[in-house]
Amino acid sequence: MKKIKIYTFIAVMIASFSFQGCTNLDEEVYDKLPVDKFGTNSKEVNSLIAPIYRTLKGVWPSNYFYMSECSADMAVTPTRKGGDWWDGGQFKELRFHTWTPSTSMVTNSYNHAFSSITLCNKIFAMINDNPSIEDKEQILAEIRGVRAFWYYILLDYYGNVPIVTDFKDTTLPTTKTRAEVYKFVLDELNAIKDIVRSDVSSASYGKMTKGVVYTLLAKMYLNAMVWNPAGGAKWQECIAACDKVMEMKYIIEPNFKQSFIVKNQNSQEIIFPTVFSTSDGGNTIAQRTLHYLAAPSLGLKIGTWNGVCAMADYVKSYDADDKRLGWSYLTGPMTNPANGEVYITAHGRPLIHTIDVTMKYGFDADGWGQTEQEDGARCWKWEFESGQNGDAENDFAIFRLADVYLMKAEALVRAGSDNGEATRLVNAIRKRAFDAPEKLFTSVTLTDIYKERRFELAWEGHARQDMIRFGTFLEAIPGWKGVTPAKCLLFPIPRRARDANPGLIQNPGY
């Protein structure tokens, strides 16, 4: 019976995932499997666990990206003149903090996280039951790590959610408190931190490694006062976790763009990537942000959506000498490469991307209107490949070392500890962005670190979490939203989830 179950599961996995093979993860999908001996080599094991890593493609630039950056003050998806991006008001809800349990983005993100967890549980059970698989403890730890990552996401966005670890248990789960979910994630990470692989190499790239686990632990400790305030601050624990990562063979790349070029898998700054390829559901940030005519201007052959752009005040907060301003944002004229002339939009305006994003037309009762098609700086952080005619293959760094440096610096300052070390860490990030030595700090404050995170990590899905931790998320954004209620620190449990499981408890205020 066990062999039949294993064979059936593998057949389903092949049918479900073979059309999207992830070559970067050294995956080989088999059409015939020696069931009684399966799992005796690394390629076979990779074919089994690759689907759990494929779930990470839903982190960015997808719903979680929108929910982080467009609910914070980093980005906005306005309705363009002519009705572009009017989706029934979902992006307006993100900007105004008026989302509901029926908002599709809230629902889809919740569902994706739990479907990813279910897949982890399914593969965990199959491997755990298979006596043929070697190095089982490490493989199971790897799966637990990915599952813990998804619970970290749910903890951050939704707070109070069920904890499900047994695939064979078909009973409807009950809601756990945010504190219970926090403890679960910590316990899982601490249980596997000395079991997962510790190498920093091409072989471990994209996998759940010790570097990833300790970075996740640092995130958990850094946000302890938000996610589990009764447990108290965990600044020293955060510092210790960051130190563990910094002892490994990651480096701050001298060239900032190395982590964002097309073939960025060689960046030694990337700790945990979502691995993209053109044949396997690639990076779509260009499609989501660029104007329709920007593609030919930049030598691309893709259809673009003229959607997300940066919030003006966010861009304007950069020092004019900060190279990250030019590295991260696209502004200015989009020209026809055939004749050098500026493209004209469908509304007869020169396609010159401005920093300002101004509502001008068709205001509704909430003050949401339409902007010019060219309004707003666009994402320029990930290198565009000349001639690109589909999704990009630039990997996305869920975690990179610059974030770890800034987390440690923040924890040091909050703990009232070594400001000299905190300053050194921030300057190690800052110095590649400035030519002038006088732009480096002699001493850093929390405000300095907050700003540095914004300059360094723009577009990378950190804005909402950072704003909540620094206490700015609910503040008014002039021209865009007023002060919003505390309930918005969490997204609601989706209506459809509660319809399917009446035992789930709605988050306060919804």
LINPE-V691014 format. One record per residue. N is the residue number from 1. RES is the residue in one letter. OMEGA is omega in whole degrees, -180 to 180 (999 if undefined). D_FIRST is the distance of its C-alpha to the first C-alpha in Angstrom with 2 decimals. Layout:
BEGIN
n=N res=RES omega=OMEGA d_first=D_FIRST
n=N res=RES omega=OMEGA d_first=D_FIRST
END
This chain:
BEGIN
n=1 res=M omega=-179 d_first=0.00
n=2 res=K omega=-179 d_first=3.83
n=3 res=K omega=179 d_first=5.47
n=4 res=I omega=179 d_first=5.15
n=5 res=K omega=-180 d_first=6.31
n=6 res=I omega=-179 d_first=8.75
n=7 res=Y omega=180 d_first=9.96
n=8 res=T omega=180 d_first=10.61
n=9 res=F omega=-179 d_first=12.41
n=10 res=I omega=178 d_first=14.41
n=11 res=A omega=178 d_first=15.42
n=12 res=V omega=-180 d_first=16.72
n=13 res=M omega=179 d_first=18.53
n=14 res=I omega=-180 d_first=20.16
n=15 res=A omega=-175 d_first=21.28
n=16 res=S omega=-167 d_first=22.62
n=17 res=F omega=-174 d_first=24.36
n=18 res=S omega=179 d_first=25.17
n=19 res=F omega=-178 d_first=28.53
n=20 res=Q omega=-178 d_first=29.69
n=21 res=G omega=-175 d_first=29.06
n=22 res=C omega=-174 d_first=30.72
n=23 res=T omega=-180 d_first=32.48
n=24 res=N omega=178 d_first=34.19
n=25 res=L omega=176 d_first=30.95
n=26 res=D omega=-175 d_first=30.35
n=27 res=E omega=170 d_first=27.32
n=28 res=E omega=180 d_first=25.80
n=29 res=V omega=-175 d_first=23.25
n=30 res=Y omega=174 d_first=21.29
n=31 res=D omega=173 d_first=20.76
n=32 res=K omega=-174 d_first=18.51
n=33 res=L omega=173 d_first=16.32
n=34 res=P omega=-167 d_first=15.33
n=35 res=V omega=-176 d_first=11.85
n=36 res=D omega=180 d_first=11.81
n=37 res=K omega=-172 d_first=15.21
n=38 res=F omega=178 d_first=15.44
n=39 res=G omega=-177 d_first=17.74
n=40 res=T omega=176 d_first=20.08
n=41 res=N omega=-171 d_first=23.12
n=42 res=S omega=180 d_first=24.85
n=43 res=K omega=178 d_first=24.78
n=44 res=E omega=179 d_first=21.02
n=45 res=V omega=179 d_first=20.97
n=46 res=N omega=179 d_first=23.83
n=47 res=S omega=179 d_first=22.06
n=48 res=L omega=-173 d_first=19.44
n=49 res=I omega=-180 d_first=22.07
n=50 res=A omega=-180 d_first=24.88
n=51 res=P omega=-180 d_first=24.08
n=52 res=I omega=177 d_first=24.91
n=53 res=Y omega=178 d_first=28.27
n=54 res=R omega=176 d_first=28.89
n=55 res=T omega=-178 d_first=29.10
n=56 res=L omega=177 d_first=32.30
n=57 res=K omega=177 d_first=34.04
n=58 res=G omega=-178 d_first=34.50
n=59 res=V omega=-171 d_first=36.79
n=60 res=W omega=-6 d_first=39.83
n=61 res=P omega=-174 d_first=41.81
n=62 res=S omega=-172 d_first=40.04
n=63 res=N omega=-180 d_first=40.20
n=64 res=Y omega=175 d_first=40.19
n=65 res=F omega=178 d_first=43.08
n=66 res=Y omega=-176 d_first=45.00
n=67 res=M omega=177 d_first=44.32
n=68 res=S omega=-170 d_first=45.57
n=69 res=E omega=-177 d_first=48.51
n=70 res=C omega=172 d_first=49.73
n=71 res=S omega=176 d_first=49.62
n=72 res=A omega=-179 d_first=51.51
n=73 res=D omega=-177 d_first=54.78
n=74 res=M omega=-172 d_first=53.50
n=75 res=A omega=177 d_first=52.80
n=76 res=V omega=172 d_first=53.38
n=77 res=T omega=-175 d_first=52.40
n=78 res=P omega=170 d_first=55.59
n=79 res=T omega=-178 d_first=56.35
n=80 res=R omega=177 d_first=58.42
n=81 res=K omega=-176 d_first=61.54
n=82 res=G omega=176 d_first=60.52
n=83 res=G omega=179 d_first=57.45
n=84 res=D omega=175 d_first=55.09
n=85 res=W omega=168 d_first=52.07
n=86 res=W omega=-174 d_first=52.79
n=87 res=D omega=-174 d_first=49.28
n=88 res=G omega=174 d_first=50.30
n=89 res=G omega=-176 d_first=51.26
n=90 res=Q omega=179 d_first=48.09
n=91 res=F omega=172 d_first=49.82
n=92 res=K omega=178 d_first=52.83
n=93 res=E omega=179 d_first=50.68
n=94 res=L omega=-177 d_first=49.47
n=95 res=R omega=-177 d_first=53.08
n=96 res=F omega=-176 d_first=54.51
n=97 res=H omega=-180 d_first=51.67
n=98 res=T omega=179 d_first=51.32
n=99 res=W omega=-178 d_first=47.60
n=100 res=T omega=176 d_first=45.85
n=101 res=P omega=179 d_first=42.34
n=102 res=S omega=178 d_first=42.37
n=103 res=T omega=-172 d_first=43.32
n=104 res=S omega=180 d_first=40.74
n=105 res=M omega=176 d_first=40.79
n=106 res=V omega=180 d_first=40.05
n=107 res=T omega=-176 d_first=37.15
n=108 res=N omega=179 d_first=35.69
n=109 res=S omega=177 d_first=35.91
n=110 res=Y omega=-179 d_first=34.20
n=111 res=N omega=-180 d_first=31.39
n=112 res=H omega=180 d_first=30.99
n=113 res=A omega=-178 d_first=30.74
n=114 res=F omega=174 d_first=28.08
n=115 res=S omega=176 d_first=26.03
n=116 res=S omega=178 d_first=26.31
n=117 res=I omega=178 d_first=25.21
n=118 res=T omega=178 d_first=22.17
n=119 res=L omega=176 d_first=21.22
n=120 res=C omega=-180 d_first=21.84
n=121 res=N omega=-179 d_first=19.65
n=122 res=K omega=-179 d_first=16.75
n=123 res=I omega=176 d_first=17.12
n=124 res=F omega=-178 d_first=17.81
n=125 res=A omega=-180 d_first=14.57
n=126 res=M omega=180 d_first=12.57
n=127 res=I omega=-179 d_first=14.89
n=128 res=N omega=-178 d_first=15.06
n=129 res=D omega=-175 d_first=11.37
n=130 res=N omega=-178 d_first=11.65
n=131 res=P omega=-177 d_first=13.49
n=132 res=S omega=-173 d_first=14.98
n=133 res=I omega=178 d_first=17.22
n=134 res=E omega=-179 d_first=20.75
n=135 res=D omega=-173 d_first=23.34
n=136 res=K omega=-177 d_first=20.70
n=137 res=E omega=-179 d_first=23.36
n=138 res=Q omega=-180 d_first=25.66
n=139 res=I omega=178 d_first=23.18
n=140 res=L omega=177 d_first=22.04
n=141 res=A omega=178 d_first=25.77
n=142 res=E omega=179 d_first=26.47
n=143 res=I omega=177 d_first=24.11
n=144 res=R omega=179 d_first=25.65
n=145 res=G omega=178 d_first=29.01
n=146 res=V omega=177 d_first=28.48
n=147 res=R omega=178 d_first=27.24
n=148 res=A omega=177 d_first=30.34
n=149 res=F omega=-179 d_first=32.49
n=150 res=W omega=175 d_first=31.43
n=151 res=Y omega=172 d_first=32.18
n=152 res=Y omega=178 d_first=35.50
n=153 res=I omega=180 d_first=36.21
n=154 res=L omega=177 d_first=35.43
n=155 res=L omega=-179 d_first=37.49
n=156 res=D omega=-172 d_first=40.39
n=157 res=Y omega=-172 d_first=40.42
n=158 res=Y omega=174 d_first=39.12
n=159 res=G omega=-173 d_first=39.32
n=160 res=N omega=-173 d_first=37.72
n=161 res=V omega=176 d_first=34.10
n=162 res=P omega=172 d_first=30.74
n=163 res=I omega=-178 d_first=28.66
n=164 res=V omega=-179 d_first=24.94
n=165 res=T omega=-176 d_first=22.65
n=166 res=D omega=-178 d_first=19.35
n=167 res=F omega=-176 d_first=17.34
n=168 res=K omega=180 d_first=15.23
n=169 res=D omega=-176 d_first=18.59
n=170 res=T omega=178 d_first=19.81
n=171 res=T omega=179 d_first=23.17
n=172 res=L omega=-178 d_first=26.26
n=173 res=P omega=177 d_first=27.62
n=174 res=T omega=-180 d_first=31.24
n=175 res=T omega=170 d_first=33.93
n=176 res=K omega=179 d_first=34.65
n=177 res=T omega=178 d_first=38.18
n=178 res=R omega=178 d_first=39.19
n=179 res=A omega=179 d_first=39.92
n=180 res=E omega=178 d_first=36.39
n=181 res=V omega=177 d_first=34.93
n=182 res=Y omega=180 d_first=37.45
n=183 res=K omega=180 d_first=36.39
n=184 res=F omega=-179 d_first=32.70
n=185 res=V omega=178 d_first=33.46
n=186 res=L omega=-179 d_first=35.79
n=187 res=D omega=179 d_first=33.36
n=188 res=E omega=-179 d_first=30.61
n=189 res=L omega=179 d_first=33.12
n=190 res=N omega=180 d_first=34.62
n=191 res=A omega=-174 d_first=31.27
n=192 res=I omega=-170 d_first=30.45
n=193 res=K omega=179 d_first=34.00
n=194 res=D omega=-179 d_first=34.05
n=195 res=I omega=-179 d_first=30.52
n=196 res=V omega=-179 d_first=30.58
n=197 res=R omega=-175 d_first=32.41
n=198 res=S omega=-176 d_first=36.19
n=199 res=D omega=173 d_first=37.54
n=200 res=V omega=-170 d_first=39.64
n=201 res=S omega=177 d_first=39.21
n=202 res=S omega=-180 d_first=38.14
n=203 res=A omega=-179 d_first=34.72
n=204 res=S omega=-178 d_first=34.23
n=205 res=Y omega=-180 d_first=35.94
n=206 res=G omega=-179 d_first=34.00
n=207 res=K omega=175 d_first=31.52
n=208 res=M omega=-175 d_first=31.27
n=209 res=T omega=177 d_first=33.66
n=210 res=K omega=178 d_first=35.84
n=211 res=G omega=178 d_first=38.66
n=212 res=V omega=-178 d_first=36.74
n=213 res=V omega=-179 d_first=35.62
n=214 res=Y omega=174 d_first=39.20
n=215 res=T omega=175 d_first=40.60
n=216 res=L omega=177 d_first=38.35
n=217 res=L omega=178 d_first=39.51
n=218 res=A omega=177 d_first=43.08
n=219 res=K omega=-180 d_first=42.55
n=220 res=M omega=-179 d_first=41.19
n=221 res=Y omega=-180 d_first=44.17
n=222 res=L omega=-177 d_first=46.70
n=223 res=N omega=-175 d_first=45.73
n=224 res=A omega=-177 d_first=45.30
n=225 res=M omega=174 d_first=48.45
n=226 res=V omega=-171 d_first=47.16
n=227 res=W omega=-179 d_first=43.53
n=228 res=N omega=-173 d_first=44.05
n=229 res=P omega=180 d_first=47.80
n=230 res=A omega=180 d_first=47.59
n=231 res=G omega=178 d_first=46.16
n=232 res=G omega=-180 d_first=49.26
n=233 res=A omega=-179 d_first=49.92
n=234 res=K omega=-176 d_first=47.84
n=235 res=W omega=-178 d_first=50.28
n=236 res=Q omega=178 d_first=50.14
n=237 res=E omega=177 d_first=46.35
n=238 res=C omega=179 d_first=46.53
n=239 res=I omega=-179 d_first=49.07
n=240 res=A omega=179 d_first=46.98
n=241 res=A omega=177 d_first=43.88
n=242 res=C omega=179 d_first=46.12
n=243 res=D omega=179 d_first=47.56
n=244 res=K omega=179 d_first=44.15
n=245 res=V omega=-176 d_first=43.66
n=246 res=M omega=175 d_first=47.22
n=247 res=E omega=-178 d_first=46.75
n=248 res=M omega=-170 d_first=44.24
n=249 res=K omega=171 d_first=45.26
n=250 res=Y omega=178 d_first=45.67
n=251 res=I omega=167 d_first=49.20
n=252 res=I omega=-177 d_first=51.37
n=253 res=E omega=177 d_first=51.91
n=254 res=P omega=178 d_first=55.66
n=255 res=N omega=-179 d_first=55.18
n=256 res=F omega=-174 d_first=53.78
n=257 res=K omega=-179 d_first=52.59
n=258 res=Q omega=-180 d_first=50.37
n=259 res=S omega=-174 d_first=47.51
n=260 res=F omega=178 d_first=48.05
n=261 res=I omega=-177 d_first=48.84
n=262 res=V omega=180 d_first=46.67
n=263 res=K omega=-172 d_first=45.12
n=264 res=N omega=179 d_first=44.90
n=265 res=Q omega=177 d_first=41.81
n=266 res=N omega=178 d_first=44.34
n=267 res=S omega=178 d_first=45.81
n=268 res=Q omega=177 d_first=45.60
n=269 res=E omega=-177 d_first=46.26
n=270 res=I omega=-180 d_first=42.92
n=271 res=I omega=-177 d_first=40.44
n=272 res=F omega=-179 d_first=37.64
n=273 res=P omega=156 d_first=37.73
n=274 res=T omega=-174 d_first=36.11
n=275 res=V omega=-179 d_first=35.77
n=276 res=F omega=169 d_first=37.22
n=277 res=S omega=-177 d_first=37.81
n=278 res=T omega=-178 d_first=39.53
n=279 res=S omega=-171 d_first=36.46
n=280 res=D omega=180 d_first=34.01
n=281 res=G omega=-170 d_first=35.59
n=282 res=G omega=179 d_first=38.67
n=283 res=N omega=-176 d_first=41.29
n=284 res=T omega=-177 d_first=43.26
n=285 res=I omega=180 d_first=45.99
n=286 res=A omega=179 d_first=48.68
n=287 res=Q omega=-173 d_first=47.77
n=288 res=R omega=-173 d_first=47.72
n=289 res=T omega=-171 d_first=51.14
n=290 res=L omega=172 d_first=53.43
n=291 res=H omega=-178 d_first=56.00
n=292 res=Y omega=-177 d_first=55.62
n=293 res=L omega=178 d_first=58.48
n=294 res=A omega=-178 d_first=57.54
n=295 res=A omega=178 d_first=54.94
n=296 res=P omega=178 d_first=57.53
n=297 res=S omega=-178 d_first=59.85
n=298 res=L omega=178 d_first=57.30
n=299 res=G omega=-180 d_first=56.31
n=300 res=L omega=-180 d_first=52.97
n=301 res=K omega=-176 d_first=51.73
n=302 res=I omega=172 d_first=49.43
n=303 res=G omega=-178 d_first=49.82
n=304 res=T omega=-165 d_first=50.62
n=305 res=W omega=-179 d_first=50.63
n=306 res=N omega=-175 d_first=53.62
n=307 res=G omega=-170 d_first=51.67
n=308 res=V omega=170 d_first=51.45
n=309 res=C omega=-179 d_first=54.54
n=310 res=A omega=171 d_first=55.71
n=311 res=M omega=-173 d_first=57.72
n=312 res=A omega=-177 d_first=61.33
n=313 res=D omega=177 d_first=62.08
n=314 res=Y omega=-180 d_first=59.05
n=315 res=V omega=-177 d_first=60.36
n=316 res=K omega=-180 d_first=63.91
n=317 res=S omega=178 d_first=62.95
n=318 res=Y omega=167 d_first=62.57
n=319 res=D omega=-179 d_first=65.49
n=320 res=A omega=-180 d_first=67.08
n=321 res=D omega=-179 d_first=66.84
n=322 res=D omega=-178 d_first=63.09
n=323 res=K omega=180 d_first=61.48
n=324 res=R omega=176 d_first=58.23
n=325 res=L omega=178 d_first=60.11
n=326 res=G omega=179 d_first=60.43
n=327 res=W omega=-170 d_first=57.05
n=328 res=S omega=-171 d_first=55.19
n=329 res=Y omega=176 d_first=57.19
n=330 res=L omega=175 d_first=58.49
n=331 res=T omega=176 d_first=61.87
n=332 res=G omega=-173 d_first=64.91
n=333 res=P omega=172 d_first=65.60
n=334 res=M omega=-171 d_first=63.05
n=335 res=T omega=176 d_first=65.00
n=336 res=N omega=-177 d_first=64.70
n=337 res=P omega=-179 d_first=64.22
n=338 res=A omega=-176 d_first=66.29
n=339 res=N omega=178 d_first=69.46
n=340 res=G omega=-178 d_first=68.92
n=341 res=E omega=179 d_first=69.68
n=342 res=V omega=176 d_first=67.88
n=343 res=Y omega=176 d_first=65.50
n=344 res=I omega=-179 d_first=66.53
n=345 res=T omega=178 d_first=64.00
n=346 res=A omega=180 d_first=63.67
n=347 res=H omega=173 d_first=66.08
n=348 res=G omega=-179 d_first=68.78
n=349 res=R omega=176 d_first=68.36
n=350 res=P omega=180 d_first=68.11
n=351 res=L omega=178 d_first=64.58
n=352 res=I omega=-176 d_first=65.50
n=353 res=H omega=179 d_first=62.80
n=354 res=T omega=171 d_first=64.39
n=355 res=I omega=-177 d_first=63.15
n=356 res=D omega=176 d_first=64.25
n=357 res=V omega=-170 d_first=62.11
n=358 res=T omega=174 d_first=64.40
n=359 res=M omega=-174 d_first=63.75
n=360 res=K omega=-168 d_first=66.53
n=361 res=Y omega=168 d_first=65.75
n=362 res=G omega=-178 d_first=64.46
n=363 res=F omega=173 d_first=63.99
n=364 res=D omega=-175 d_first=62.00
n=365 res=A omega=180 d_first=62.66
n=366 res=D omega=-178 d_first=60.63
n=367 res=G omega=178 d_first=62.61
n=368 res=W omega=180 d_first=59.90
n=369 res=G omega=179 d_first=61.50
n=370 res=Q omega=177 d_first=61.18
n=371 res=T omega=172 d_first=61.96
n=372 res=E omega=-179 d_first=63.31
n=373 res=Q omega=-174 d_first=60.72
n=374 res=E omega=-176 d_first=61.79
n=375 res=D omega=170 d_first=61.72
n=376 res=G omega=174 d_first=59.69
n=377 res=A omega=-176 d_first=58.72
n=378 res=R omega=-177 d_first=55.48
n=379 res=C omega=-177 d_first=52.76
n=380 res=W omega=-170 d_first=53.93
n=381 res=K omega=180 d_first=51.75
n=382 res=W omega=-176 d_first=49.15
n=383 res=E omega=174 d_first=50.87
n=384 res=F omega=-180 d_first=50.95
n=385 res=E omega=-180 d_first=50.36
n=386 res=S omega=-180 d_first=53.22
n=387 res=G omega=-178 d_first=52.22
n=388 res=Q omega=-178 d_first=48.91
n=389 res=N omega=178 d_first=47.70
n=390 res=G omega=178 d_first=44.43
n=391 res=D omega=178 d_first=42.54
n=392 res=A omega=180 d_first=43.67
n=393 res=E omega=175 d_first=41.64
n=394 res=N omega=176 d_first=43.32
n=395 res=D omega=178 d_first=40.68
n=396 res=F omega=179 d_first=41.20
n=397 res=A omega=173 d_first=41.64
n=398 res=I omega=175 d_first=39.97
n=399 res=F omega=170 d_first=41.60
n=400 res=R omega=-169 d_first=44.37
n=401 res=L omega=179 d_first=46.65
n=402 res=A omega=177 d_first=49.68
n=403 res=D omega=180 d_first=47.89
n=404 res=V omega=177 d_first=47.18
n=405 res=Y omega=-177 d_first=50.87
n=406 res=L omega=175 d_first=51.95
n=407 res=M omega=180 d_first=49.53
n=408 res=K omega=179 d_first=50.94
n=409 res=A omega=179 d_first=54.47
n=410 res=E omega=-180 d_first=53.92
n=411 res=A omega=178 d_first=52.47
n=412 res=L omega=-179 d_first=55.40
n=413 res=V omega=180 d_first=57.95
n=414 res=R omega=179 d_first=56.34
n=415 res=A omega=-176 d_first=56.26
n=416 res=G omega=-174 d_first=59.93
n=417 res=S omega=-169 d_first=59.03
n=418 res=D omega=-180 d_first=59.98
n=419 res=N omega=178 d_first=61.54
n=420 res=G omega=178 d_first=62.56
n=421 res=E omega=178 d_first=58.96
n=422 res=A omega=179 d_first=57.96
n=423 res=T omega=179 d_first=60.84
n=424 res=R omega=-179 d_first=59.88
n=425 res=L omega=179 d_first=56.32
n=426 res=V omega=179 d_first=57.56
n=427 res=N omega=177 d_first=60.21
n=428 res=A omega=175 d_first=57.67
n=429 res=I omega=-172 d_first=56.12
n=430 res=R omega=-172 d_first=59.44
n=431 res=K omega=177 d_first=61.35
n=432 res=R omega=180 d_first=59.45
n=433 res=A omega=-176 d_first=60.44
n=434 res=F omega=175 d_first=64.15
n=435 res=D omega=-174 d_first=66.80
n=436 res=A omega=179 d_first=69.29
n=437 res=P omega=-178 d_first=68.85
n=438 res=E omega=176 d_first=70.55
n=439 res=K omega=177 d_first=67.46
n=440 res=L omega=-178 d_first=65.55
n=441 res=F omega=170 d_first=65.53
n=442 res=T omega=176 d_first=67.52
n=443 res=S omega=-176 d_first=65.58
n=444 res=V omega=174 d_first=62.72
n=445 res=T omega=175 d_first=62.21
n=446 res=L omega=178 d_first=59.17
n=447 res=T omega=178 d_first=60.76
n=448 res=D omega=-177 d_first=60.96
n=449 res=I omega=177 d_first=57.28
n=450 res=Y omega=179 d_first=56.28
n=451 res=K omega=-178 d_first=58.30
n=452 res=E omega=176 d_first=56.99
n=453 res=R omega=180 d_first=53.39
n=454 res=R omega=-180 d_first=54.51
n=455 res=F omega=-174 d_first=56.28
n=456 res=E omega=-168 d_first=53.60
n=457 res=L omega=178 d_first=50.42
n=458 res=A omega=180 d_first=51.60
n=459 res=W omega=-171 d_first=49.05
n=460 res=E omega=173 d_first=46.17
n=461 res=G omega=-180 d_first=44.90
n=462 res=H omega=-167 d_first=46.56
n=463 res=A omega=-177 d_first=49.49
n=464 res=R omega=-179 d_first=48.18
n=465 res=Q omega=180 d_first=46.66
n=466 res=D omega=-179 d_first=49.86
n=467 res=M omega=178 d_first=52.15
n=468 res=I omega=-179 d_first=50.42
n=469 res=R omega=-180 d_first=50.64
n=470 res=F omega=173 d_first=54.31
n=471 res=G omega=-177 d_first=55.13
n=472 res=T omega=-170 d_first=56.26
n=473 res=F omega=-176 d_first=53.50
n=474 res=L omega=-178 d_first=55.18
n=475 res=E omega=178 d_first=58.67
n=476 res=A omega=171 d_first=60.52
n=477 res=I omega=-174 d_first=60.54
n=478 res=P omega=180 d_first=63.96
n=479 res=G omega=-176 d_first=63.80
n=480 res=W omega=177 d_first=60.07
n=481 res=K omega=174 d_first=59.09
n=482 res=G omega=174 d_first=60.59
n=483 res=V omega=-177 d_first=59.36
n=484 res=T omega=-175 d_first=55.93
n=485 res=P omega=-176 d_first=54.44
n=486 res=A omega=180 d_first=52.29
n=487 res=K omega=-176 d_first=49.29
n=488 res=C omega=173 d_first=48.97
n=489 res=L omega=172 d_first=47.88
n=490 res=L omega=169 d_first=44.41
n=491 res=F omega=-179 d_first=42.98
n=492 res=P omega=170 d_first=41.96
n=493 res=I omega=-174 d_first=38.47
n=494 res=P omega=179 d_first=38.00
n=495 res=R omega=-178 d_first=38.79
n=496 res=R omega=177 d_first=35.67
n=497 res=A omega=180 d_first=33.48
n=498 res=R omega=174 d_first=35.38
n=499 res=D omega=-180 d_first=35.23
n=500 res=A omega=-179 d_first=31.43
n=501 res=N omega=-177 d_first=31.41
n=502 res=P omega=179 d_first=34.67
n=503 res=G omega=179 d_first=33.96
n=504 res=L omega=-178 d_first=34.85
n=505 res=I omega=179 d_first=38.40
n=506 res=Q omega=175 d_first=40.81
n=507 res=N omega=-176 d_first=42.66
n=508 res=P omega=174 d_first=46.27
n=509 res=G omega=-178 d_first=48.86
n=510 res=Y omega=999 d_first=46.69
END
